[in-house]
Amino acid sequence: MGSDQIEKALLDHHGLRITPAMSEYIIAKLKSSSGAEVPIIAGDAKTGVPIRAVIPSHTLEAYISPQS
């Protein structure tokens, strides 16, 4: 589970750019299992406009699971 995987997945699937600090926050939230959703502060990849998003934790876990 790496922060670069999360950054790439959010960019590819949602058009969001996040900082390395935000990806570490996401990893910590997923490890703590403290909810069904993870709040994220990101930037729109096309415009750079700051965005607050809420993504289901199961969606994020699918992005960082080892590929079979």
C-alpha positions, 0 to 999 in steps of 0.5 A: 500500500503506497501513497503513490498508488493512491495519488495515481488512482485518484488522478486516473479515476476521479480527476483529483490531484492530492499531495503526499501528505493527503495520501498519507492521511488517506492511508491512516484513515483506511488503517484505522477503519474509522468510517465508511467514507474518507474526506479528501481535500484535493485539486481538480486536475484540469483547473487546479480548483481546490475540491473537498470530496468524500470517497467511500473507503471500499473504493479507495481500498480497491485502488490500493489492493494488490492486483491479481 
